[in-house]
Amino acid sequence: MQAQETVADYENTIVQFRNLVKELQPAGQSKSGKESASTEEHKPEAESQAMINLKFELQNTTMKAQSKGIFLFMEPLSLRFESTNTFI
């Protein structure tokens, strides 16, 4: 169940990233000469902030997946350790 949630969260983040890239590519390709020079002063800040936010979200998703993986790995070990200590 937790693994499925992690995968769904990861896939959602990837979809958001792809959508952002699709939005930014046409905007960058359609500009020419003076238009791009005048709008580059304001637009990159918003684009870079969006990329920073997306990067943070990707890192957060990765950390969640890693922690869940560690938890799922450690849970059987913990149960085994607890069962051996109850007999002592």
Secondary structure, 3 states (H helix, E strand, C coil): CHHHHHHHHHHHHHHHHHHHHHHHHHHHHHCCHHHHHHHCCCHHHHHHHHHHHHHHHHHHHHHHHHHHHHHHHHHHHHHHHHHHHHCC
